[in-house]
């Protein structure tokens, strides 16, 4: 889990518009989508950047929820 948190910190979420904040719940990181209205191209770019940061990691599930939040779950 520490590796996943390190990768997330490297992404410097503060510079993002849509995905700026996260919380950790058990073995899952939830990246919270902003409630502000931004263009879909900005949201998509940030989503792709985040997915690229985690694509080389094994044993994780990267899921975009219906509300737009992102779950990154460590699985065994």
DSSP file (Angstrom, degrees, kcal/mol; ACC not computed):
  #  RESIDUE AA STRUCTURE BP1 BP2  ACC     N-H-->O    O-->H-N    N-H-->O    O-->H-N    TCO  KAPPA ALPHA  PHI   PSI    X-CA   Y-CA   Z-CA
    1    1 A X     >        0   0    0      0, 0.0     4,-2.3     0, 0.0     5,-0.2   0.000 360.0 360.0 360.0 -34.3    0.0    0.0    0.0
    2    2 A X  H  >  +     0   0    0      1,-0.2     4,-2.2     2,-0.2     5,-0.1   0.863 360.0  53.8 -62.3 -35.1    2.9    2.3    0.7
    3    3 A X  H  > S+     0   0    0      2,-0.2     4,-2.4     1,-0.2    -1,-0.2   0.919 108.5  49.0 -64.2 -43.3    4.1    2.0   -2.9
    4    4 A X  H  > S+     0   0    0      1,-0.2     4,-2.1     2,-0.2    -2,-0.2   0.902 111.4  49.0 -63.7 -41.1    0.6    3.0   -4.2
    5    5 A X  H  X S+     0   0    0     -4,-2.3     4,-2.4     2,-0.2    -1,-0.2   0.878 110.2  51.8 -66.0 -37.2    0.6    6.0   -1.9
    6    6 A X  H  X S+     0   0    0     -4,-2.2     4,-1.9     2,-0.2    -2,-0.2   0.923 109.6  49.2 -64.0 -44.0    4.0    7.0   -3.1
    7    7 A X  H  X S+     0   0    0     -4,-2.4     4,-0.8     1,-0.2    -2,-0.2   0.892 111.6  49.9 -61.3 -39.5    2.9    6.8   -6.7
    8    8 A X  H >< S+     0   0    0     -4,-2.1     3,-0.9     1,-0.2     5,-0.4   0.910 108.4  51.7 -66.9 -42.0   -0.1    8.9   -5.9
    9    9 A X  H >< S+     0   0    0     -4,-2.4     3,-1.5     1,-0.3    -1,-0.2   0.859 103.3  59.6 -63.3 -34.7    2.0   11.5   -4.1
   10   10 A X  H 3< S+     0   0    0     -4,-1.9    -1,-0.3     1,-0.3    -2,-0.2   0.760  95.0  64.9 -63.5 -24.0    4.3   11.7   -7.2
   11   11 A X  T << S-     0   0    0     -3,-0.9    -1,-0.3    -4,-0.8    -2,-0.2   0.616  96.6-142.7 -76.1 -11.9    1.2   12.7   -9.3
   12   12 A X    X   -     0   0    0     -3,-1.5     3,-2.0    -4,-0.3     4,-0.3   0.955  15.3-165.4  47.9  68.0    0.9   16.0   -7.3
   13   13 A X  G >  S+     0   0    0     -5,-0.4     3,-1.6     1,-0.3    -1,-0.1   0.699  75.5  78.3 -58.2 -22.0   -2.9   16.0   -7.2
   14   14 A X  G 3  S+     0   0    0      1,-0.3    -1,-0.3     3,-0.0    -2,-0.1   0.768  89.2  56.3 -61.5 -24.8   -2.9   19.6   -6.1
   15   15 A X  G <  S+     0   0    0     -3,-2.0    -1,-0.3    -4,-0.2    -2,-0.2   0.651  91.9  93.1 -81.3 -14.5   -2.2   20.7   -9.7
   16   16 A X    <   -     0   0    0     -3,-1.6     4,-0.0    -4,-0.3    26,-0.0  -0.357  60.3-157.4 -75.1 157.7   -5.3   18.8  -11.0
   17   17 A X  S    S+     0   0    0     25,-0.1     3,-0.2    -2,-0.1    19,-0.2   0.801  90.3  26.7 -97.7 -44.2   -8.6   20.4  -11.4
   18   18 A X  S    S+     0   0    0      1,-0.2    16,-2.9    24,-0.1     2,-0.8   0.902 126.1  39.9 -88.2 -45.7  -10.9   17.4  -11.3
   19   19 A X  E     +A   33   0A   0     14,-0.2    -3,-0.2     1,-0.2    -1,-0.2  -0.774  69.6 133.5-111.5  86.2   -9.0   14.9   -9.2
   20   20 A X  E     +     0   0A   0     -2,-0.8     2,-0.3    12,-0.6    -1,-0.2   0.599  59.0  44.1-109.6 -16.6   -7.4   16.9   -6.4
   21   21 A X  E     -A   32   0A   0     11,-0.8    11,-2.3    -3,-0.2     2,-0.3  -0.903  55.1-178.3-135.4 156.6   -8.1   14.9   -3.2
   22   22 A X  E     -A   31   0A   0     -2,-0.3     2,-0.3     9,-0.3     9,-0.2  -0.968   9.1-158.3-148.0 163.5   -8.0   11.4   -1.9
   23   23 A X  E     -A   30   0A   0      7,-2.1     7,-3.2    -2,-0.3     2,-0.5  -0.974  18.1-129.8-140.4 156.0   -8.7    9.3    1.1
   24   24 A X  E     -A   29   0A   0     -2,-0.3     2,-0.5     5,-0.2     5,-0.2  -0.927  21.2-179.3-110.4 126.6   -7.5    5.8    2.2
   25   25 A X  E >   -A   28   0A   0      3,-3.0     3,-1.8    -2,-0.5     2,-0.2  -0.951  61.8 -59.3-128.0 109.2  -10.1    3.3    3.3
   26   26 A X  T 3  S-     0   0    0     -2,-0.5     0, 0.0     1,-0.3     0, 0.0  -0.377 122.4 -14.0  53.9-116.1   -8.6   -0.1    4.4
   27   27 A X  T 3  S+     0   0    0     -2,-0.2    47,-2.3    -3,-0.1     2,-0.4   0.019 122.8  89.1-103.8  27.8   -6.6   -1.4    1.4
   28   28 A X  E <   -AB  25  73A   0     -3,-1.8    -3,-3.0    45,-0.2     2,-0.5  -0.978  60.0-152.4-129.1 136.6   -8.3    1.1   -1.0
   29   29 A X  E     -AB  24  72A   0     43,-2.8    43,-2.6    -2,-0.4     2,-0.6  -0.928  14.1-159.6-101.5 128.3   -7.3    4.6   -2.2
   30   30 A X  E     -AB  23  71A   0     -7,-3.2    -7,-2.1    -2,-0.5     2,-0.7  -0.940   1.7-159.0-110.8 114.3  -10.3    6.6   -3.2
   31   31 A X  E     -AB  22  70A   0     39,-2.9    39,-2.6    -2,-0.6     2,-0.4  -0.844  21.0-138.3 -93.1 119.9   -9.4    9.6   -5.5
   32   32 A X  E     -A   21   0A   0    -11,-2.3   -11,-0.8    -2,-0.7   -12,-0.6  -0.641   4.7-136.2 -90.8 128.3  -12.3   12.0   -5.2
   33   33 A X  E     -A   19   0A   0     -2,-0.4   -14,-0.2   -14,-0.2    36,-0.1  -0.621  29.4-110.6 -79.5 137.4  -13.7   13.8   -8.2
   34   34 A X        -     0   0    0    -16,-2.9     4,-0.1    -2,-0.3    -1,-0.1  -0.306  10.6-137.2 -64.4 148.8  -14.4   17.5   -7.7
   35   35 A X  S    S+     0   0    0      2,-0.1    -1,-0.1    -2,-0.0   -17,-0.1   0.538  75.3 104.8 -83.0  -7.7  -18.0   18.6   -7.7
   36   36 A X  S    S-     0   0    0    -19,-0.2     2,-0.7   -18,-0.1    -2,-0.0  -0.333  81.4-109.3 -68.9 155.9  -17.0   21.6   -9.9
   37   37 A X        +     0   0    0     -2,-0.0     2,-0.3     3,-0.0    -1,-0.1  -0.809  47.1 164.1 -91.7 117.9  -17.9   21.5  -13.5
   38   38 A X        -     0   0    0     -2,-0.7     5,-0.0    -4,-0.1     0, 0.0  -0.884  44.7 -85.2-126.8 160.5  -14.9   21.1  -15.8
   39   39 A X     >  -     0   0    0     -2,-0.3     4,-2.0     1,-0.1     3,-0.4  -0.282  35.0-120.8 -64.9 152.1  -14.7   20.1  -19.4
   40   40 A X  H  > S+     0   0    0      1,-0.2     4,-2.7     2,-0.2     5,-0.2   0.788 111.6  61.5 -65.4 -26.6  -14.6   16.4  -20.2
   41   41 A X  H  > S+     0   0    0      2,-0.2     4,-2.2     1,-0.2    -1,-0.2   0.887 105.1  46.7 -68.8 -37.0  -11.2   16.8  -21.9
   42   42 A X  H  > S+     0   0    0     -3,-0.4     4,-2.3     2,-0.2     5,-0.2   0.939 114.4  47.3 -66.7 -46.7   -9.7   18.0  -18.6
   43   43 A X  H  X S+     0   0    0     -4,-2.0     4,-2.3     1,-0.2    -2,-0.2   0.918 113.0  48.8 -60.3 -44.4  -11.3   15.2  -16.7
   44   44 A X  H  X S+     0   0    0     -4,-2.7     4,-2.7     2,-0.2    -1,-0.2   0.905 109.9  51.5 -64.1 -42.4  -10.2   12.6  -19.2
   45   45 A X  H  X S+     0   0    0     -4,-2.2     4,-2.6     1,-0.2    -1,-0.2   0.933 112.3  45.7 -60.8 -46.4   -6.6   13.8  -19.3
   46   46 A X  H  X S+     0   0    0     -4,-2.3     4,-2.3     2,-0.2    -1,-0.2   0.898 112.8  50.9 -64.4 -39.8   -6.3   13.7  -15.5
   47   47 A X  H  X S+     0   0    0     -4,-2.3     4,-2.4    -5,-0.2    -2,-0.2   0.918 111.8  46.9 -63.1 -44.8   -8.0   10.2  -15.5
   48   48 A X  H  X S+     0   0    0     -4,-2.7     4,-2.6     2,-0.2    -2,-0.2   0.916 110.8  52.4 -64.3 -43.4   -5.5    8.9  -18.2
   49   49 A X  H  X S+     0   0    0     -4,-2.6     4,-1.6     1,-0.2    -2,-0.2   0.915 112.0  46.1 -59.2 -43.4   -2.5   10.4  -16.3
   50   50 A X  H  X S+     0   0    0     -4,-2.3     4,-1.0     2,-0.2    -1,-0.2   0.910 112.4  49.4 -67.1 -41.8   -3.6    8.7  -13.1
   51   51 A X  H  X S+     0   0    0     -4,-2.4     4,-0.8     1,-0.2     3,-0.5   0.888 109.3  53.1 -66.1 -36.5   -4.2    5.3  -14.8
   52   52 A X  H  < S+     0   0    0     -4,-2.6     3,-0.5     1,-0.2     4,-0.4   0.859 103.2  58.0 -64.6 -35.2   -0.8    5.5  -16.5
   53   53 A X  H  < S+     0   0    0     -4,-1.6    -1,-0.2     1,-0.2    -2,-0.2   0.807 116.2  34.3 -64.8 -28.8    0.9    6.1  -13.2
   54   54 A X  H >< S+     0   0    0     -4,-1.0     3,-1.4    -3,-0.5    -1,-0.2   0.436  88.6  97.6-106.0  -1.0   -0.5    2.8  -11.8
   55   55 A X  T 3< S+     0   0    0     -4,-0.8    -1,-0.1    -3,-0.5    -2,-0.1   0.776  82.2  52.5 -65.2 -27.0   -0.5    0.6  -14.9
   56   56 A X  T 3  S+     0   0    0     -4,-0.4    -1,-0.3    -3,-0.2     2,-0.2   0.581  87.3 101.8 -85.3  -8.8    2.7   -1.1  -14.2
   57   57 A X    <   -     0   0    0     -3,-1.4     3,-0.4     1,-0.0     2,-0.2  -0.535  64.3-142.8 -77.3 139.9    1.7   -2.1  -10.7
   58   58 A X  S    S+     0   0    0     -2,-0.2     3,-0.1     1,-0.2    17,-0.1  -0.652  74.2  27.0 -98.6 159.4    0.6   -5.7  -10.2
   59   59 A X  S    S+     0   0    0     -2,-0.2    16,-3.0     1,-0.2     2,-0.3   0.847  91.5 118.0  60.4  39.3   -2.3   -6.9   -8.0
   60   60 A X  E     -C   74   0A   0     -3,-0.4     2,-0.5    14,-0.2    14,-0.2  -0.963  54.2-144.8-129.3 153.9   -4.3   -3.8   -8.1
   61   61 A X  E     -C   73   0A   0     12,-2.4    12,-2.5    -2,-0.3     2,-0.6  -0.981  11.1-164.3-114.0 122.2   -7.8   -2.9   -9.3
   62   62 A X  E     +C   72   0A   0     -2,-0.5     2,-0.4    10,-0.2    10,-0.2  -0.931  20.6 172.3-107.8 110.5   -8.2    0.5  -10.9
   63   63 A X  E     -C   71   0A   0      8,-2.8     8,-3.3    -2,-0.6     2,-0.6  -0.968  29.2-148.5-128.8 133.8  -11.9    1.3  -11.1
   64   64 A X  E     -C   70   0A   0     -2,-0.4     6,-0.2     6,-0.2     5,-0.1  -0.900  27.0-144.0 -97.4 122.0  -13.8    4.4  -12.1
   65   65 A X    >   -     0   0    0      4,-3.0     3,-1.9    -2,-0.6     0, 0.0  -0.306  25.4-102.1 -82.3 167.2  -17.1    4.6  -10.1
   66   66 A X  T 3  S+     0   0    0      1,-0.3    -1,-0.1     2,-0.1    -2,-0.0   0.825 122.5  54.4 -58.7 -33.9  -20.4    5.9  -11.4
   67   67 A X  T 3  S-     0   0    0      2,-0.1    -1,-0.3     1,-0.1     3,-0.1   0.459 122.4-105.6 -82.1   0.4  -19.9    9.2   -9.5
   68   68 A X  S <  S+     0   0    0     -3,-1.9    -2,-0.1     1,-0.3   -34,-0.1   0.237  77.3 132.9  96.7 -13.2  -16.5    9.7  -11.2
   69   69 A X        -     0   0    0    -36,-0.1    -4,-3.0    -5,-0.1     2,-0.5  -0.284  51.8-130.0 -65.8 158.6  -14.4    8.8   -8.2
   70   70 A X  E     -BC  31  64A   0    -39,-2.6   -39,-2.9    -6,-0.2     2,-0.5  -0.950  14.3-158.1-115.3 130.2  -11.5    6.4   -8.7
   71   71 A X  E     -BC  30  63A   0     -8,-3.3    -8,-2.8    -2,-0.5     2,-0.5  -0.922   6.4-173.3-105.0 129.9  -10.8    3.4   -6.6
   72   72 A X  E     -BC  29  62A   0    -43,-2.6   -43,-2.8    -2,-0.5     2,-0.5  -0.951  15.5-175.5-121.8 108.9   -7.4    1.9   -6.5
   73   73 A X  E     -BC  28  61A   0    -12,-2.5   -12,-2.4    -2,-0.5     2,-0.6  -0.894  23.1-137.2-114.8 131.9   -7.5   -1.3   -4.5
   74   74 A X  E     - C   0  60A   0    -47,-2.3     2,-0.3    -2,-0.5   -14,-0.2  -0.753  28.0-171.9 -82.7 122.0   -4.6   -3.6   -3.5
   75   75 A X              0   0    0    -16,-3.0   -17,-0.0    -2,-0.6    -2,-0.0  -0.856 360.0 360.0-115.9 153.8   -5.6   -7.2   -4.1
   76   76 A X              0   0    0     -2,-0.3    -1,-0.1   -16,-0.0   -16,-0.1   0.442 360.0 360.0 -91.5 360.0   -3.7  -10.3   -3.0
